[in-house]
């Protein structure tokens, strides 16, 4: 479809009926596009709200933000505990390695025992 000039003429002259019809058709096309986009966005919003109600029990944005904060805090707590547990395991392994190394040295002459 060729691009048409939909702007009023530069002079104070009147537009022809054809120009007015072209302007109307262009505006109508834009209106239909905007309505289609609005309908799609509304449908998607309704789908997302239904998912939120199913998964989190609400579609209220403030309550969802509160739940998100709780989830973030819980994840931070779990991560910190996981790190602490790994640190404890590493320390325990290092202690075992140290005790094993000390037990392998023959007292008095500094040599390692042969087993």
C-alpha positions in Angstrom: 0.0 0.0 0.0 1.7 3.3 -1.0 2.4 5.8 1.6 0.0 8.7 1.4 0.3 12.2 2.9 -2.2 12.3 5.7 -1.2 15.8 6.9 -3.4 18.8 6.0 -2.2 20.8 3.1 0.4 23.5 3.9 -1.8 26.2 2.7 -5.1 27.1 4.4 -6.9 25.3 1.5 -9.4 22.6 2.1 -8.6 18.9 1.6 -10.4 16.9 -1.1 -12.8 14.2 -0.2 -10.3 11.6 -1.3 -7.7 13.1 1.1 -10.2 13.1 3.9 -11.1 9.5 3.2 -7.5 8.5 3.2 -6.9 10.2 6.5 -10.0 8.4 7.9 -8.9 5.0 6.7 -5.4 5.5 8.2 -6.8 6.6 11.5 -9.3 3.7 11.5 -6.5 1.3 10.7 -4.5 2.6 13.7 -7.6 2.4 15.9 -8.0 -1.3 15.0 -4.4 -2.0 15.7 -4.5 -0.3 19.0 -7.7 -2.2 20.0 -6.1 -5.5 18.9 -3.0 -4.8 21.0 -5.2 -3.8 24.0 -7.3 -7.0 23.7 -4.1 -9.1 23.5 -2.6 -7.3 26.5 -5.8 -7.7 28.5 -6.0 -11.4 27.7 -2.4 -11.9 28.7 -2.9 -10.0 31.9 -5.9 -12.2 32.8 -3.8 -15.3 32.1 -1.0 -14.0 34.3 -3.4 -13.1 37.1 -4.9 -16.6 37.0 -1.4 -18.1 37.2 -0.5 -15.9 40.1 -3.8 -16.9 41.9 -3.1 -20.5 41.3 0.6 -20.5 42.3 0.6 -17.8 45.1 -3.0 -17.6 46.1 -3.4 -13.9 45.1 -3.1 -11.6 42.1 -2.8 -8.5 44.2 0.5 -6.8 43.2 1.3 -5.5 46.7 0.8 -9.0 48.2 2.9 -10.6 45.4 5.7 -8.1 46.1 5.5 -9.0 49.8 5.6 -12.7 48.9 8.6 -12.0 46.7 10.4 -10.3 49.6 9.7 -13.3 51.8 11.0 -15.7 49.1 14.2 -13.6 48.6 14.8 -13.6 52.4 14.2 -17.3 52.7 16.6 -18.0 49.8 19.2 -15.8 51.4 18.8 -17.7 54.7 19.1 -21.1 53.0 22.1 -19.9 51.0 23.9 -18.7 54.2 23.1 -22.0 55.9 24.4 -24.0 52.9 27.6 -22.0 53.0 28.0 -22.5 56.7 27.4 -26.2 56.3 30.0 -26.5 53.5 32.5 -24.5 55.6 31.9 -26.9 58.5 32.5 -29.9 56.2 35.7 -28.5 54.8 37.0 -27.7 58.3 36.1 -31.3 59.4 37.9 -32.8 56.4 41.0 -30.5 57.0 41.0 -31.7 60.7 40.9 -35.4 59.5 43.7 -34.8 57.1 45.8 -33.1 59.7 45.2 -36.0 62.2 45.9 -38.6 59.6 49.2 -36.8 58.6 50.2 -36.6 62.3 49.4 -40.2 62.9 51.5 -41.3 60.0 54.7 -39.8 61.4 56.7 -42.2 63.7 57.3 -40.4 67.0 60.9 -39.7 67.8 62.6 -40.0 64.4 60.3 -37.8 62.2 60.0 -40.6 59.6 56.7 -41.7 58.3 55.5 -45.2 59.1 55.1 -47.8 56.4 51.9 -49.6 56.5 
